[in-house]
Amino acid sequence: MLKDTLSKFFKVDSLLGNLTGYVETRVELLKIEVKEDVAKGLAQAVTYLFIAFVVALFITFLSIALAILIGQRLGNIAGFSIVSLIYLIVGVILWARREKLIALMEQKLSLLLKKKK
């Protein structure tokens, strides 16, 4: 009885109720913000993947056209071999510089995440 009287006097019940409501509201707000961030990230990822797919198709058909063009002058095998050799050289250069490319990508992603809010 004394405990009830003291809690009513100091309004601890309403304070605890308000604090609980505040915490629940903050949790809900955090959930909504996370959902928005995930949705935005997925939308960007899907968009970039679609663009990368279209660019890959373009490069593939351009490579085939170039191989056929070279093949008409030097022979089919030579045309496709030269185009594949070009890709091999690009691949070796990218492999040799992979550490710098990884560091650059990490830096860009870090800046993007920091700039977010």
C-alpha positions, -999 to +999 in steps of 0.1 A: +000+000+000+028+024+008+046+013-024+015+022-044+011+055-027+047+064-033+046+053-070+015+074-075+031+104-057+062+103-078+042+092-109+067+064-116+040+043-134+034+070-160+071+076-163+077+039-169+048+038-194+062+068-213+097+054-213+084+021-226+064+038-253+095+059-263+117+028-266+090+009-286+087+040-309+124+042-314+126+005-323+098+008-348+114+039-363+147+020-366+130-009-383+114+014-408+147+031-415+164-002-420+137-014-444+140+018-464+178+014-466+176-022-477+150-013-503+172+015-517+203-008-517+185-036-535+170-011-561+205+002-568+220-033-570+193-045-594+197-014-615+235-017-617+233-055-624+209-048-653+232-021-667+261-045-664+242-072-682+233-048-711+270-037-713+282-073-712+258-081-741+271-051-761+307-062-755+300-098-765+283-089-798+310-063-805+336-089-799+319-114-822+316-088-849+353-078-846+363-115-847+343-121-878+357-089-894+393-100-886+384-136-897+373-124-931+407-110-937+430-135-919+408-166-915+381-175-889+404-191-864+428-161-865+400-136-860+386-153-829+422-160-816+432-123-819+400-112-801+405-137-773+442-127-771+431-091-765+408-103-737+436-124-722+459-093-722+432-072-705+426-100-680+463-103-671+466-065-666+435-065-644+449-094-624+482-077-619+465-045-607+438-063-586+451-050-552+449-014-564+414-021-578+402-036-546+416-007-526+399+018-549+366-001-546+368-002-508+375+035-507+346+044-530+322+021-510+334+036-477+328+071-490+294+061-503+284+046-469+297+076-449+280+101-472+246+083-466+238+101-434 
